[in-house]
Each structure stands twice: as C-alpha cells, then as structure tokens.
Amino acid sequence: MAPAETTRTLAERVILMHQGGWDEILLVVGPLVVIAVLIIVARKQAPAEDDEGDGGDD
C-alpha cells in the first residue's frame, strides 16, 4: 500500500467516525426540542389564571 492510499483511507475513516459534528448537535438539540414542545402543549392545556390573584369574594 502506498503512503497516499494510506492517508486517503485514514482520512475517509476519520470523516466517517466524526460525521462533522452534526450527530452530536442532534443529541443536544433533539431532547431540547421535545421538552420545548411538551412545555408549549402543557401551557395551552392549563386553565387560565384570574387576574385578581387572591380569588376572594369582596
């Protein structure tokens, strides 16, 4: 095997192993998006709060 072939093969392996970082970004962003969607859905389903705050009859 010539040195140029070894370098090319090594470079191809490094690129395949690292994937340029997009897979690591998905590991962080994916769960954050799921949590954000769950919070938005929960806020839409929550009952509205009254503006008075104490809820007493005066």
N, C-alpha and C positions, 0 to 999 in steps of 0.2 A: 504494500500500500504506500503510495507517495505521500509526502507531507501535506500537499494541497488537498488531497482527498481526506486525510485525517482531520484537517482543520474544518473543511466543509461539513463533514459528518458530525464533528463536535458542535459546530455552530447550529446545525439542524436539531441536534438533541437538546441543546440549551433553549432554543426557541420553543420547542415542543414542551419542555418541562416548565418553563416560566409563563408562557402564554401572554406575555406583555403586561401582566398585572390586571387584566380585565376580570379574571376569575376571582381574585382577591377582593376587588371592588364589589362584585356581586355578593360575596359573603357578608359584606358590611351593609350594603345598600338594600339588599333584599329583605332582611328582617326589619330594617327601619321603615321601609315602605309598608310592610304588613302591619306593623304597630301603628303607623300613622293612619292607615285606613280603618283599623279597628277603633281608634280613638274618634275619628270623624263619625263613624256609624253609631258609636255609643252616645256621642253628644246629640245626634239627630233624634235618637230614641228617648233621651232623657226628658222627663217632664219639665215644662217651663217654670222658672222660679218667679215668684211675685216680687215686685219692686219695693214693697214696704219693709221686708226683712224680718220683722218680729212675728207677723202672722196674727197679731192680736186684734180683737174687735173693740174699736174705740169710737 
